[in-house]
Amino acid sequence: MSTSDAFRAEVGGAFGVPAPGGLLDVLNLAAVVLDDSGRIVLWSPQAEDLFGYSSGEALGQFAARLLVDEQHLDLVTELFVRVMESGRSWAGGFPVRRKDDSTRMVEFRNMRLQDERGEAYALGIATDQGTLRRVERDLALSLRLISQSPIGLGVLDTELRFVLVNPALEGMDGRSAPGHGGLTTAQTLSFLSGDANESAMRQVLATGVPLLDRFTVGRTADDPGQEHAWSVSFYRLEDPAGHVLGLATSVVDVTAQHLAAADAARARGRLALVADASVRIGTTLDLEQTARELAEVCVPEVADLATVDILEDVLQGQRTTGVVTGPARFRALAVVAAYPTEALRAPDPVGSLAQYDTDRVVTQCVNTGRPVREATLTVQDLPRIARDENAAALLAAAGVHSYLAVPLIARGQVIGALGLMRADNPAPFDDDDTTLAGELAARAAVCIDNARWFQSQRHAALALQRNLLPNRPENRPGLDIAHRYEPAGATSEIGGDWFDVIPLPGDKTALIIGDVMGSGIEAAATMGQLRTATRTLAQLDLDPAQVLHHLDQATASMEHTITTCVYAVYDPHDQQCHISVAGHLPPVLMHPGRPPELLDLPTGAPLGVGGVPFHTTRLDLSLGDQFVLYTDGLVETRDRSLDERLDALLSLLAGPQRNLEDTCDLLLRRLRRPGDHDDVALLIARLRAEPPTASAHA
């Protein structure tokens, strides 16, 4: 290859090719004008920077001889002639000799100029080729990054109107790039509408401080059914002189991360709710309270309205086996709503009994033992979940649109159903809701069944105990009598407290109060045995200490039984009372006009200890005296000493004179607390002011 050919290859370029764009200040473009003979007639300061010659050194010189190596003169002269004769521009690069004899590759754009006299000139615009190539690469890279970036990018003017968007931003609102021109973000990107976003953009324009990663959630015209999330940033654009050109915005679609975070938050919420349920459900053994606790846990986290119903057959102790296919009878235990709503009147009232056929959703749920979900309810579906037409109308008016029935299964047996409804919450029940409701129902079902079992046992024990206690005893000769029995609170089993009033020969009356240690049916049964034994022994007209001695022997034959007791016999003819105590709290004696006192009697040992003698004490009484017998459930508490409580008892009895019934009510009202863990027997006798009649004595 000849030197000329090599130069041609190195120079490259071609006529008629449009000049690529560039940044003038970055490129530092030099301008040189030649006359038609090739002499330099104009020389810019940038030319001095580029070539090294001052204007004084360059003006009037032949450009080719000044700037081009000798071996390239012919080619340069040829290019100059072609430009001047054809009027076509030339673009390309070739090596230029600088004043310091170094060589620099320079990119040229050459064209012919003509003045008003018709004289021709050649204009050469030049820049360092390395600088130009770097700018071209940076520009190409920027354009590619912008056009291919998954991040939405846009440029807005100072009026916050779009002048440029990339394809990613086009895809976010479904509008083409030309369609954005002159429009604001509020007109194109619905998720950036609103005064808050516009105010934020204007603040960036005013201060120049970028606003980064502004999180926003919304829906797009192309996908209105799905919630999207974006991270939006704003930057102020300035020219090199610091003049504000507008704003650049970047929009990153973070929907996937948003949904994942939302899913994770929901999962944490479900775990927290399940953990909360294990604490909040089953705090008592009260059946309705336990059912209400389940409903309250479900509202409003899972549903807007929750119902809990138990199968009546299960409540009555009838456990079924095999496949159930027929109608089901339900007892309503709880109805809870997240907010005041007429829908509360739609379910069966708490405590009511209802029977539903197999077409009802709740019946299908308990018959199959599986959740039944009606994700989207229509007006036609409501009768399948409502108790009647009026209830269906109430549900429709309340906007109930989704329903979920979950079986309550305890120890392998379906015992009822949890019903969940949504009205204000727009989301239909889904698989996650069904799983969560199933978890809550499974945990609560065992608690509900425990409460049901306890209630059944408690009712049986109470029935047994009340049947073993005496009917309302009639007033005896010379005595007015009042009594009370109060079982323990709902969370505790029954005890073995009892009282009795036994008629004896000669108008005498035996007054007995006792407390079998322990609780439940066994304690009640033991109490019944002791009461029967006491009645039998009382008819023998024995001394009270002897009666307790025989009862102690009888109790010793009963395994693991310890009982405290007071046995007193009153004779109205001599107004004397003989009394013996077996480890029981002291009775209170009240004389009219004097403070009540705790009788200081030999305490004795509880029945069943064996080998400890009992003592009988004689009390001389007067008309109007009162005798108060009670069990420890009246005075013993966990937070105060027994002495304090006995003082409180005496203080109440020291008040104004009352009838015996009012005194009983007062003591129970002031000394008992809701949920006390022990039962109470209370017996008060008062010597009547008038002596017994002769017929009664006979």
C-alpha positions as CSV (number, residue, x, y, z in Angstrom):
1,M,0.0,0.0,0.0
2,S,1.3,3.4,-1.0
3,T,1.8,6.2,1.5
4,S,-1.0,8.1,-0.1
5,D,-3.3,5.0,0.2
6,A,-2.4,4.6,3.8
7,F,-3.2,8.2,4.5
8,R,-6.5,7.8,2.7
9,A,-7.3,4.8,4.8
10,E,-6.2,6.6,8.0
11,V,-8.1,9.8,7.1
12,G,-11.3,8.0,6.0
13,G,-14.4,10.1,5.8
14,A,-16.7,10.8,2.8
15,F,-18.5,13.6,1.1
16,G,-22.1,14.2,1.8
17,V,-22.2,12.4,5.2
18,P,-24.1,14.5,7.8
19,A,-22.0,15.5,10.7
20,P,-22.7,13.6,14.0
21,G,-24.0,15.8,16.8
22,G,-21.8,16.8,19.7
23,L,-21.5,19.0,22.8
24,L,-19.9,22.2,21.7
25,D,-18.4,23.2,24.9
26,V,-17.0,19.7,25.6
27,L,-15.6,19.4,22.1
28,N,-14.1,22.9,22.1
29,L,-14.7,23.3,18.4
30,A,-12.2,25.2,16.4
31,A,-13.2,27.3,13.3
32,V,-10.9,28.1,10.4
33,V,-11.8,30.0,7.2
34,L,-9.7,29.7,4.0
35,D,-10.0,31.8,0.9
36,D,-10.3,30.2,-2.5
37,S,-6.5,29.9,-2.7
38,G,-6.2,28.0,0.6
39,R,-4.9,30.9,2.7
40,I,-6.1,31.3,6.3
41,V,-8.3,34.4,6.6
42,L,-10.1,33.6,9.9
43,W,-8.6,31.8,12.9
44,S,-10.6,31.1,16.2
45,P,-9.1,31.0,19.7
46,Q,-10.1,27.3,19.8
47,A,-7.9,26.8,16.7
48,E,-5.0,28.1,18.6
49,D,-5.7,25.6,21.4
50,L,-6.1,22.8,18.9
51,F,-3.1,23.5,16.6
52,G,-0.8,25.5,18.7
53,Y,-0.5,28.5,16.4
54,S,-1.7,32.0,17.4
55,S,-3.8,34.0,15.0
56,G,-0.9,36.2,14.1
57,E,1.1,33.1,13.1
58,A,-1.7,31.5,11.2
59,L,-3.4,34.2,9.3
60,G,-2.3,34.6,5.7
61,Q,-0.6,31.2,5.7
62,F,-1.5,28.4,3.4
63,A,-3.3,26.0,5.7
64,A,-2.1,22.9,4.0
65,R,1.6,23.9,4.2
66,L,1.1,25.0,7.9
67,L,-0.8,22.0,9.2
68,V,-0.2,19.1,6.9
69,D,2.9,16.9,6.5
70,E,4.6,17.2,3.1
71,Q,3.7,13.7,2.0
72,H,0.0,14.5,2.4
73,L,-0.1,17.8,0.6
74,D,-1.4,16.4,-2.7
75,L,-4.3,14.6,-1.1
76,V,-5.3,17.6,1.1
77,T,-5.1,19.9,-1.9
78,E,-7.3,17.5,-3.9
79,L,-9.9,17.5,-1.1
80,F,-9.8,21.3,-0.9
81,V,-10.4,21.7,-4.6
82,R,-13.3,19.2,-4.6
83,V,-15.0,21.1,-1.8
84,M,-14.6,24.4,-3.5
85,E,-15.7,23.2,-6.9
86,S,-18.6,20.9,-5.9
87,G,-19.9,22.8,-2.9
88,R,-20.3,19.5,-1.1
89,S,-19.1,19.2,2.4
90,W,-16.5,16.8,3.6
91,A,-16.3,15.0,6.9
92,G,-13.4,12.9,8.2
93,G,-10.3,12.9,10.2
94,F,-6.6,13.2,9.4
95,P,-3.3,13.8,11.2
96,V,-2.4,17.4,11.7
97,R,1.0,18.8,12.4
98,R,1.0,21.1,15.4
99,K,3.4,24.0,16.0
100,D,5.5,21.8,18.4
101,D,5.9,19.3,15.5
102,S,3.7,16.8,17.3
103,T,0.9,15.0,15.4
104,R,-2.7,15.0,16.5
105,M,-5.6,13.2,14.9
106,V,-8.3,15.9,14.2
107,E,-11.9,15.4,13.1
108,F,-12.9,17.9,10.4
109,R,-16.2,19.1,9.0
110,N,-15.3,21.2,5.8
111,M,-17.8,23.1,3.7
112,R,-17.9,25.9,1.1
113,L,-19.0,29.4,2.1
114,Q,-20.0,32.3,-0.3
115,D,-20.2,36.0,0.5
116,E,-22.4,38.6,-1.1
117,R,-19.9,39.3,-3.8
118,G,-20.0,35.7,-4.9
119,E,-16.5,35.0,-3.6
120,A,-16.0,31.4,-2.2
121,Y,-14.4,30.5,1.1
122,A,-13.8,27.2,2.8
123,L,-15.0,26.7,6.5
124,G,-13.3,24.1,8.5
125,I,-14.7,23.1,11.9
126,A,-12.3,20.9,13.8
127,T,-12.0,19.1,17.1
128,D,-9.7,16.6,18.7
129,Q,-10.7,13.2,17.3
130,G,-10.1,11.4,20.6
131,T,-12.4,13.8,22.5
132,L,-15.0,13.4,19.8
133,R,-14.9,9.6,19.9
134,R,-15.1,9.6,23.7
135,V,-18.2,11.8,23.5
136,E,-19.7,9.7,20.8
137,R,-19.2,6.5,22.9
138,D,-20.6,8.2,26.0
139,L,-23.6,9.4,24.1
140,A,-24.2,6.0,22.5
141,L,-23.9,4.3,25.8
142,S,-26.3,6.8,27.4
143,L,-28.9,6.4,24.7
144,R,-28.7,2.6,24.9
145,L,-28.9,2.6,28.6
146,I,-31.9,5.0,28.5
147,S,-33.7,3.1,25.7
148,Q,-33.1,-0.4,27.1
149,S,-33.2,0.3,30.8
150,P,-36.0,-1.5,32.7
151,I,-36.2,1.7,34.8
152,G,-38.7,4.3,33.6
153,L,-36.8,7.5,32.8
154,G,-38.2,10.9,31.8
155,V,-37.3,14.5,31.5
156,L,-39.6,17.3,32.4
157,D,-39.3,21.0,31.7
158,T,-39.5,23.7,34.4
159,E,-43.3,23.7,34.0
160,L,-43.2,20.0,34.9
161,R,-44.3,18.9,31.4
162,F,-42.7,15.9,29.7
163,V,-40.1,16.5,27.0
164,L,-38.6,13.0,26.9
165,V,-39.5,9.5,28.1
166,N,-37.9,6.1,27.5
167,P,-39.7,2.9,26.5
168,A,-39.9,1.6,30.0
169,L,-41.8,4.7,31.2
170,E,-44.0,4.4,28.1
171,G,-44.9,0.8,29.2
172,M,-45.9,2.0,32.7
173,D,-48.8,4.1,31.5
174,G,-49.5,2.6,28.0
175,R,-48.8,6.0,26.3
176,S,-46.3,6.4,23.5
177,A,-43.3,8.7,23.8
178,P,-44.8,11.4,21.5
179,G,-48.0,11.1,23.6
180,H,-46.2,12.4,26.6
181,G,-45.0,15.6,25.0
182,G,-46.3,18.6,26.8
183,L,-48.3,16.6,29.4
184,T,-47.8,16.6,33.2
185,T,-47.2,13.6,35.4
186,A,-50.7,13.8,36.7
187,Q,-52.0,13.6,33.1
188,T,-49.9,10.6,32.2
189,L,-48.8,8.7,35.3
190,S,-51.9,8.3,37.5
191,F,-49.8,7.0,40.5
192,L,-47.9,10.4,40.5
193,S,-51.0,12.5,40.5
194,G,-52.0,14.7,43.5
195,D,-50.8,17.8,45.1
196,A,-48.2,16.1,47.3
197,N,-46.2,14.8,44.3
198,E,-46.4,18.1,42.5
199,S,-45.2,19.9,45.6
200,A,-42.3,17.5,46.0
201,M,-41.2,18.0,42.4
202,R,-41.4,21.8,42.7
203,Q,-39.3,21.6,45.9
204,V,-36.6,19.7,44.0
205,L,-36.7,22.3,41.2
206,A,-36.3,25.1,43.8
207,T,-33.6,23.5,46.0
208,G,-31.7,21.2,43.8
209,V,-31.8,18.5,46.5
210,P,-32.8,15.2,44.9
211,L,-35.8,13.3,46.2
212,L,-34.9,9.6,46.2
213,D,-37.0,6.4,46.4
214,R,-40.4,7.9,47.1
215,F,-42.6,4.9,47.5
216,T,-46.0,5.0,45.9
217,V,-48.8,2.5,45.3
218,G,-51.5,2.6,42.7
219,R,-53.1,1.0,39.7
220,T,-52.5,1.5,36.0
221,A,-55.0,1.8,33.1
222,D,-53.5,-1.3,31.5
223,D,-53.8,-3.4,34.6
224,P,-56.6,-1.9,36.8
225,G,-57.2,-5.1,38.7
226,Q,-53.7,-5.4,40.2
227,E,-52.1,-3.1,42.7
228,H,-48.6,-1.9,41.6
229,A,-45.8,-0.2,43.5
230,W,-43.1,2.1,42.3
231,S,-40.0,3.8,43.7
232,V,-39.8,7.3,42.3
233,S,-36.9,9.7,42.3
234,F,-36.6,13.3,41.1
235,Y,-33.4,15.2,40.2
236,R,-32.9,18.7,39.0
237,L,-31.2,19.2,35.6
238,E,-28.8,22.1,35.1
239,D,-26.6,23.2,32.2
240,P,-22.8,23.7,32.9
241,A,-23.6,27.3,33.8
242,G,-26.0,26.3,36.5
243,H,-29.2,27.3,34.7
244,V,-32.1,25.1,35.6
245,L,-33.4,23.1,32.7
246,G,-36.0,21.0,34.4
247,L,-36.4,17.7,36.2
248,A,-35.3,14.1,35.5
249,T,-37.4,11.4,37.0
250,S,-36.7,7.7,37.4
251,V,-39.5,5.2,38.1
252,V,-38.7,1.7,39.3
253,D,-41.5,-0.9,39.3
254,V,-41.1,-2.6,42.7
255,T,-44.4,-4.4,42.5
256,A,-42.8,-7.8,43.0
257,Q,-40.9,-6.7,46.1
258,H,-44.0,-4.9,47.4
259,L,-46.2,-8.0,46.9
260,A,-43.5,-10.2,48.5
261,A,-43.2,-7.8,51.5
262,A,-47.0,-7.7,51.8
263,D,-47.1,-11.5,51.7
264,A,-44.4,-11.7,54.3
265,A,-46.2,-9.1,56.5
266,R,-49.4,-11.1,56.1
267,A,-47.6,-14.3,57.1
268,R,-46.1,-12.6,60.2
269,G,-49.6,-11.2,61.0
270,R,-51.1,-14.7,60.7
271,L,-48.4,-16.2,63.0
272,A,-49.0,-13.4,65.5
273,L,-52.7,-13.9,65.3
274,V,-52.3,-17.6,65.9
275,A,-50.0,-16.9,68.8
276,D,-52.4,-14.3,70.2
277,A,-55.2,-16.8,69.9
278,S,-53.4,-19.3,72.1
279,V,-53.3,-16.7,74.8
280,R,-56.7,-15.1,74.4
281,I,-58.8,-18.2,73.8
282,G,-59.6,-20.5,76.7
283,T,-59.0,-18.1,79.6
284,T,-61.9,-19.6,81.4
285,L,-64.0,-22.8,81.4
286,D,-67.1,-20.9,80.6
287,L,-68.5,-22.2,77.3
288,E,-70.0,-18.9,76.0
289,Q,-67.0,-16.9,77.0
290,T,-64.6,-19.3,75.3
291,A,-66.7,-19.1,72.1
292,R,-66.8,-15.3,72.3
293,E,-63.0,-15.2,72.7
294,L,-62.7,-17.2,69.4
295,A,-65.0,-14.8,67.6
296,E,-63.2,-11.8,69.0
297,V,-59.8,-13.1,67.8
298,C,-61.2,-13.5,64.3
299,V,-62.6,-9.9,64.1
300,P,-61.4,-7.7,62.4
301,E,-58.2,-9.5,61.4
302,V,-59.9,-12.3,59.5
303,A,-63.5,-11.2,59.1
304,D,-66.0,-8.4,59.7
305,L,-68.5,-10.7,61.4
306,A,-67.9,-13.9,63.2
307,T,-70.3,-16.5,64.7
308,V,-69.6,-19.6,66.8
309,D,-72.2,-22.4,67.0
310,I,-72.0,-25.7,68.7
311,L,-74.0,-28.8,67.7
312,E,-76.8,-29.4,70.2
313,D,-76.2,-33.2,70.2
314,V,-72.7,-32.6,71.3
315,L,-73.8,-30.1,74.0
316,Q,-76.1,-32.8,75.3
317,G,-73.3,-35.3,75.5
318,Q,-74.4,-37.3,72.4
319,R,-71.3,-38.0,70.4
320,T,-71.9,-39.3,66.9
321,T,-69.8,-41.8,64.9
322,G,-69.6,-42.4,61.2
323,V,-70.8,-40.2,58.3
324,V,-73.5,-37.6,59.2
325,T,-75.8,-36.6,56.3
326,G,-78.9,-35.2,57.7
327,P,-80.0,-31.8,59.1
328,A,-78.1,-30.3,62.0
329,R,-79.2,-28.5,65.2
330,F,-77.0,-25.7,66.4
331,R,-76.8,-23.7,69.6
332,A,-75.6,-20.2,69.0
333,L,-72.7,-19.3,71.4
334,A,-71.2,-16.1,70.0
335,V,-71.8,-13.3,67.5
336,V,-69.2,-10.6,67.1
337,A,-68.8,-7.8,64.6
338,A,-65.9,-5.5,63.8
339,Y,-68.1,-2.4,63.8
340,P,-71.7,-1.5,64.5
341,T,-73.8,-3.0,61.7
342,E,-77.3,-4.3,61.1
343,A,-75.7,-7.6,60.1
344,L,-75.4,-8.4,63.8
345,R,-79.2,-9.1,63.8
346,A,-78.9,-11.6,61.0
347,P,-77.3,-14.6,62.8
348,D,-79.1,-16.7,65.4
349,P,-79.2,-14.9,68.8
350,V,-76.8,-16.2,71.4
351,G,-78.4,-19.0,73.3
352,S,-81.0,-19.8,70.7
353,L,-81.4,-23.2,69.1
354,A,-81.8,-23.6,65.3
355,Q,-82.1,-26.6,62.9
356,Y,-80.7,-26.3,59.4
357,D,-81.2,-28.6,56.4
358,T,-78.4,-30.0,54.3
359,D,-78.6,-27.3,51.7
360,R,-77.2,-24.8,54.3
361,V,-73.5,-24.0,54.1
362,V,-73.0,-24.5,57.9
363,T,-74.7,-27.9,57.8
364,Q,-72.4,-29.0,54.9
365,C,-69.5,-27.9,56.9
366,V,-70.2,-29.9,60.0
367,N,-71.4,-32.9,58.0
368,T,-68.3,-33.1,55.9
369,G,-65.9,-31.9,58.6
370,R,-64.3,-29.6,56.0
371,P,-64.3,-25.8,55.4
372,V,-66.8,-24.5,53.0
373,R,-66.0,-21.2,51.2
374,E,-68.3,-19.0,49.3
375,A,-65.7,-16.6,48.0
376,T,-68.2,-14.4,46.1
377,L,-71.7,-14.3,47.3
378,T,-74.7,-13.2,45.2
379,V,-78.1,-12.2,46.5
380,Q,-79.2,-15.7,45.5
381,D,-76.6,-17.3,47.8
382,L,-77.4,-15.4,51.0
383,P,-80.4,-17.6,52.0
384,R,-77.9,-20.5,52.2
385,I,-76.1,-18.8,55.0
386,A,-78.8,-16.7,56.7
387,R,-81.4,-18.1,59.1
388,D,-84.4,-16.7,57.2
389,E,-85.4,-14.2,54.5
390,N,-85.2,-11.2,56.8
391,A,-81.7,-12.1,57.9
392,A,-80.7,-12.6,54.2
393,A,-82.0,-9.0,53.5
394,L,-80.0,-7.7,56.4
395,L,-76.8,-9.3,55.1
396,A,-77.4,-8.0,51.7
397,A,-78.0,-4.5,53.0
398,A,-74.8,-4.7,55.1
399,G,-72.8,-5.6,51.9
400,V,-71.8,-9.1,53.0
401,H,-70.0,-10.5,49.9
402,S,-67.9,-13.4,51.1
403,Y,-68.5,-16.3,53.6
404,L,-66.4,-19.0,55.1
405,A,-67.6,-21.8,57.4
406,V,-64.9,-23.8,59.3
407,P,-65.6,-26.9,61.4
408,L,-64.7,-27.0,65.1
409,I,-63.1,-30.4,65.6
410,A,-62.0,-31.6,69.0
411,R,-60.7,-35.1,69.7
412,G,-61.7,-36.3,66.3
413,Q,-65.3,-35.1,66.7
414,V,-67.0,-32.2,64.9
415,I,-68.5,-30.2,67.7
416,G,-69.7,-27.1,65.8
417,A,-68.7,-24.4,63.3
418,L,-67.0,-21.0,63.0
419,G,-68.8,-18.7,60.6
420,L,-66.9,-15.8,59.0
421,M,-68.3,-13.0,56.8
422,R,-66.8,-10.0,55.0
423,A,-68.6,-6.8,54.1
424,D,-66.4,-3.8,54.7
425,N,-63.2,-5.8,53.8
426,P,-63.4,-5.9,50.0
427,A,-61.1,-9.0,49.6
428,P,-62.9,-12.3,49.2
429,F,-61.8,-15.2,51.4
430,D,-58.9,-17.1,49.8
431,D,-56.8,-20.2,50.5
432,D,-54.7,-18.3,53.0
433,D,-57.7,-17.1,54.9
434,T,-59.1,-20.7,55.0
435,T,-55.8,-22.0,56.4
436,L,-55.6,-19.3,59.0
437,A,-59.3,-19.8,60.1
438,G,-58.6,-23.5,60.3
439,E,-55.7,-23.0,62.6
440,L,-57.7,-20.7,64.9
441,A,-60.7,-23.1,64.8
442,A,-58.5,-26.1,65.6
443,R,-56.9,-24.4,68.6
444,A,-60.2,-23.1,69.9
445,A,-62.2,-26.3,69.4
446,V,-60.3,-28.1,72.1
447,C,-60.9,-25.2,74.5
448,I,-64.6,-25.1,73.6
449,D,-64.9,-28.8,74.1
450,N,-63.1,-28.6,77.4
451,A,-65.5,-25.8,78.5
452,R,-68.4,-27.9,77.3
453,W,-67.2,-31.0,79.2
454,F,-66.6,-28.9,82.3
455,Q,-70.0,-27.3,82.1
456,S,-71.6,-30.8,81.7
457,Q,-69.7,-32.1,84.7
458,R,-70.4,-29.0,86.8
459,H,-74.1,-29.1,86.1
460,A,-74.2,-32.8,87.1
461,A,-72.2,-32.1,90.2
462,L,-74.4,-29.1,91.2
463,A,-77.5,-31.1,90.6
464,L,-76.2,-33.9,92.8
465,Q,-75.1,-31.4,95.5
466,R,-78.4,-29.5,95.5
467,N,-80.3,-32.7,95.7
468,L,-78.2,-33.7,98.7
469,L,-78.7,-30.4,100.5
470,P,-81.9,-30.0,102.5
471,N,-84.9,-28.3,101.1
472,R,-85.7,-25.0,102.7
473,P,-85.8,-25.9,106.4
474,E,-88.9,-24.7,108.3
475,N,-88.5,-22.5,111.4
476,R,-88.0,-24.7,114.4
477,P,-89.5,-24.2,117.9
478,G,-87.8,-21.2,119.4
479,L,-85.7,-20.5,116.3
480,D,-85.9,-18.5,113.1
481,I,-83.6,-19.9,110.5
482,A,-82.1,-18.6,107.3
483,H,-79.5,-20.3,105.0
484,R,-77.6,-19.9,101.8
485,Y,-75.6,-22.1,99.5
486,E,-73.5,-20.5,96.8
487,P,-71.3,-22.6,94.4
488,A,-67.8,-21.6,93.4
489,G,-67.3,-19.3,90.4
490,A,-67.7,-20.5,86.8
491,T,-64.0,-21.3,86.4
492,S,-63.8,-23.7,89.4
493,E,-65.4,-27.0,90.3
494,I,-68.1,-27.4,92.9
495,G,-67.1,-28.1,96.5
496,G,-68.3,-30.3,99.3
497,D,-69.8,-27.6,101.6
498,W,-73.1,-28.4,103.3
499,F,-75.5,-27.4,106.0
500,D,-78.4,-29.2,107.7
501,V,-81.2,-28.4,110.2
502,I,-82.4,-31.6,111.9
503,P,-85.5,-31.8,114.1
504,L,-84.8,-33.7,117.3
505,P,-87.1,-35.1,120.1
506,G,-88.2,-32.6,122.7
507,D,-88.4,-29.6,120.3
508,K,-84.6,-29.6,120.1
509,T,-82.9,-28.8,116.8
510,A,-79.5,-29.9,115.5
511,L,-77.7,-27.3,113.4
512,I,-74.8,-28.6,111.3
513,I,-72.4,-27.1,108.9
514,G,-69.5,-28.8,107.2
515,D,-66.9,-28.7,104.5
516,V,-65.5,-31.7,102.7
517,M,-62.0,-30.9,101.4
518,G,-61.6,-31.3,97.6
519,S,-64.0,-30.5,94.8
520,G,-66.0,-32.1,92.1
521,I,-68.5,-34.9,92.1
522,E,-66.4,-37.0,94.5
523,A,-66.6,-34.2,97.1
524,A,-70.3,-33.8,96.6
525,A,-70.9,-37.6,97.0
526,T,-68.8,-37.7,100.2
527,M,-70.8,-34.7,101.5
528,G,-74.0,-36.7,100.8
529,Q,-72.7,-39.7,102.7
530,L,-71.7,-37.6,105.7
531,R,-75.0,-35.7,105.7
532,T,-76.9,-39.1,105.8
533,A,-74.7,-40.4,108.5
534,T,-75.1,-37.2,110.6
535,R,-78.9,-37.4,110.3
536,T,-78.8,-41.0,111.4
537,L,-76.6,-40.3,114.4
538,A,-78.6,-37.1,115.3
539,Q,-81.7,-39.2,115.9
540,L,-79.9,-41.1,118.7
541,D,-79.9,-37.9,120.7
542,L,-76.2,-38.2,121.4
543,D,-73.9,-35.6,122.9
544,P,-72.4,-33.4,120.0
545,A,-68.9,-34.7,120.8
546,Q,-70.1,-38.3,120.5
547,V,-71.8,-37.5,117.2
548,L,-68.5,-36.1,115.8
549,H,-66.6,-39.1,117.3
550,H,-68.8,-41.5,115.3
551,L,-68.6,-39.4,112.2
552,D,-64.8,-39.4,112.5
553,Q,-64.8,-43.2,112.5
554,A,-67.1,-43.2,109.5
555,T,-64.9,-40.7,107.7
556,A,-61.8,-42.7,108.3
557,S,-63.2,-45.5,106.2
558,M,-63.6,-43.1,103.3
559,E,-60.4,-43.0,101.3
560,H,-58.5,-39.6,101.3
561,T,-61.4,-37.7,103.0
562,I,-60.8,-34.8,105.4
563,T,-63.9,-32.9,106.6
564,T,-64.4,-29.9,109.0
565,C,-67.7,-29.7,110.8
566,V,-69.7,-27.9,113.5
567,Y,-72.5,-29.8,115.3
568,A,-74.8,-27.8,117.6
569,V,-78.0,-28.8,119.4
570,Y,-80.3,-26.1,120.7
571,D,-83.0,-26.8,123.3
572,P,-85.6,-24.0,123.4
573,H,-86.9,-24.9,126.8
574,D,-83.8,-24.1,128.7
575,Q,-82.3,-21.8,126.0
576,Q,-79.1,-23.8,126.0
577,C,-76.9,-24.8,123.1
578,H,-74.5,-27.7,123.2
579,I,-71.8,-27.5,120.5
580,S,-68.7,-29.4,119.3
581,V,-66.2,-28.5,116.6
582,A,-64.1,-30.7,114.3
583,G,-61.4,-28.4,112.9
584,H,-63.9,-25.9,111.6
585,L,-63.9,-22.0,111.7
586,P,-65.5,-20.7,115.0
587,P,-69.2,-19.7,114.9
588,V,-70.2,-16.2,115.6
589,L,-72.5,-15.4,118.5
590,M,-74.5,-12.2,118.5
591,H,-76.2,-10.8,121.6
592,P,-78.6,-7.9,121.0
593,G,-77.0,-4.6,121.9
594,R,-73.5,-6.1,122.1
595,P,-70.7,-6.6,119.6
596,P,-70.7,-10.0,117.8
597,E,-68.0,-12.4,118.9
598,L,-66.2,-15.4,117.6
599,L,-66.8,-18.3,120.0
600,D,-63.6,-19.5,121.7
601,L,-64.3,-23.2,121.5
602,P,-62.0,-26.3,121.5
603,T,-61.1,-26.6,117.8
604,G,-60.7,-30.3,117.6
605,A,-59.3,-32.1,114.6
606,P,-61.0,-32.5,111.2
607,L,-63.0,-35.6,110.6
608,G,-61.0,-38.4,109.1
609,V,-57.8,-37.6,111.1
610,G,-58.7,-40.2,113.8
611,G,-57.6,-40.6,117.4
612,V,-58.3,-37.0,118.5
613,P,-61.0,-36.5,121.1
614,F,-63.9,-34.0,120.6
615,H,-65.3,-31.7,123.3
616,T,-68.8,-30.4,123.9
617,T,-69.3,-26.8,125.1
618,R,-72.6,-25.6,126.7
619,L,-73.8,-22.1,125.8
620,D,-76.4,-20.3,127.8
621,L,-78.3,-18.1,125.4
622,S,-81.0,-15.4,125.6
623,L,-84.0,-14.6,123.4
624,G,-82.9,-12.6,120.4
625,D,-79.4,-14.1,120.3
626,Q,-78.1,-15.1,116.8
627,F,-75.9,-17.9,115.9
628,V,-73.9,-17.7,112.6
629,L,-72.4,-20.8,111.1
630,Y,-70.3,-20.6,107.9
631,T,-67.7,-22.4,105.8
632,D,-64.3,-21.0,104.9
633,G,-65.4,-19.9,101.4
634,L,-67.1,-16.9,103.0
635,V,-63.9,-15.5,104.6
636,E,-60.8,-17.0,103.0
637,T,-59.1,-15.2,100.2
638,R,-55.7,-15.4,98.6
639,D,-54.8,-11.7,99.1
640,R,-55.8,-11.1,102.7
641,S,-55.1,-12.8,106.0
642,L,-57.8,-14.9,107.7
643,D,-57.8,-12.6,110.7
644,E,-58.6,-9.5,108.5
645,R,-61.4,-11.4,106.8
646,L,-62.9,-12.5,110.2
647,D,-62.7,-8.9,111.4
648,A,-64.6,-7.9,108.2
649,L,-67.3,-10.5,109.0
650,L,-67.7,-9.3,112.5
651,S,-67.8,-5.7,111.3
652,L,-70.7,-6.5,108.9
653,L,-72.6,-8.3,111.6
654,A,-72.1,-5.4,114.0
655,G,-74.3,-3.2,111.9
656,P,-78.0,-2.4,112.5
657,Q,-80.4,-5.2,113.2
658,R,-81.7,-6.9,110.1
659,N,-83.9,-9.8,109.3
660,L,-82.0,-13.1,108.7
661,E,-82.5,-13.2,105.0
662,D,-81.1,-9.7,104.6
663,T,-78.1,-10.6,106.7
664,C,-77.4,-13.6,104.5
665,D,-77.5,-11.5,101.4
666,L,-75.3,-8.8,102.9
667,L,-72.6,-11.3,103.9
668,L,-72.5,-12.9,100.5
669,R,-72.6,-9.6,98.7
670,R,-69.8,-7.9,100.7
671,L,-67.5,-10.9,101.4
672,R,-67.8,-12.8,98.1
673,R,-66.2,-11.9,94.8
674,P,-67.1,-13.0,91.3
675,G,-65.2,-16.1,90.3
676,D,-64.3,-17.1,93.9
677,H,-62.7,-20.5,93.9
678,D,-64.6,-22.0,96.8
679,D,-68.2,-22.6,97.5
680,V,-70.0,-21.3,100.6
681,A,-72.6,-22.7,103.1
682,L,-74.1,-20.2,105.5
683,L,-76.6,-20.9,108.3
684,I,-78.0,-18.3,110.7
685,A,-80.4,-19.1,113.6
686,R,-82.0,-16.5,116.0
687,L,-83.8,-17.3,119.2
688,R,-87.3,-16.0,118.8
689,A,-88.5,-13.4,121.2
690,E,-91.6,-15.4,122.2
691,P,-91.3,-18.7,124.0
692,P,-92.4,-21.9,122.2
693,T,-96.1,-22.9,122.6
694,A,-97.1,-25.7,124.9
695,S,-98.4,-27.8,122.0
696,A,-95.0,-27.5,120.4
697,H,-93.3,-28.6,123.6
698,A,-95.6,-31.5,124.0
